[in-house]
Amino acid sequence: MKYLIDAQLPLHLKKYLEYYNIDALHLLELDPTGTMSDASMSKLADIQNRVVISKDIDFYNSHLINNSPKNYC
């Protein structure tokens, strides 16, 4: 399993996961300013088949809304 770690979480988390041979990418490696939009982060995770680790509830809610099936009730 591969992970994408959101910018507000410590870089140490990536190092911890890599210590256990887990493929992890920290958002600050791609965007040092930490200003990547939730939509861009979600798209990147989807393209690279990564699970997002975030404490941002807005990301969770926007991802569910933007990726829900069209016929969902």
C-alpha positions in Angstrom: 0.0 0.0 0.0 1.2 3.5 -0.8 0.5 6.7 1.2 0.3 10.4 0.6 0.8 12.4 3.8 -0.8 15.8 4.0 1.3 18.9 4.6 0.0 19.6 8.2 1.4 16.3 9.4 5.0 15.9 10.4 7.7 14.8 8.0 8.7 12.3 10.7 5.6 10.3 9.8 7.0 9.6 6.4 10.4 8.5 7.9 8.5 6.3 10.3 6.6 4.6 7.5 9.6 4.2 5.3 11.5 2.5 8.2 8.9 -0.3 7.9 9.4 -0.3 4.1 6.1 1.4 3.4 6.0 3.6 0.3 5.2 7.1 1.6 5.2 10.5 0.0 4.9 13.7 2.0 3.1 16.6 0.3 5.8 19.0 1.4 8.2 17.1 -0.9 6.1 18.1 -3.9 4.9 21.5 -2.7 7.3 23.1 -0.1 4.8 25.9 0.5 2.1 23.4 1.6 -0.5 25.2 -0.5 -1.6 22.4 -2.8 -5.4 22.3 -3.1 -7.4 19.4 -1.8 -8.6 18.6 -5.3 -5.0 18.4 -6.6 -3.9 16.3 -3.7 -6.9 14.0 -4.3 -6.1 13.7 -8.0 -2.5 12.9 -7.3 -3.4 10.2 -4.8 -5.9 8.7 -7.3 -3.3 8.8 -10.2 -0.6 7.2 -8.0 -3.0 4.8 -6.2 -2.1 6.2 -2.8 -4.1 6.4 0.4 -4.2 10.0 1.8 -3.3 10.5 5.5 -4.7 13.8 6.7 -6.2 15.3 9.8 -8.1 17.8 7.6 -11.8 17.0 7.8 -12.5 19.4 4.9 -10.4 17.2 2.7 -12.4 14.1 3.7 -15.7 15.8 3.1 -14.7 17.3 -0.3 -13.3 13.9 -1.5 -16.5 12.1 -0.6 -18.6 14.8 -2.3 -16.5 14.9 -5.5 -16.0 11.2 -5.8 -19.5 9.9 -4.9 -21.4 8.0 -7.6 -23.9 10.1 -9.5 -26.8 7.9 -8.6 -26.0 7.9 -4.8 -29.0 8.9 -2.7 
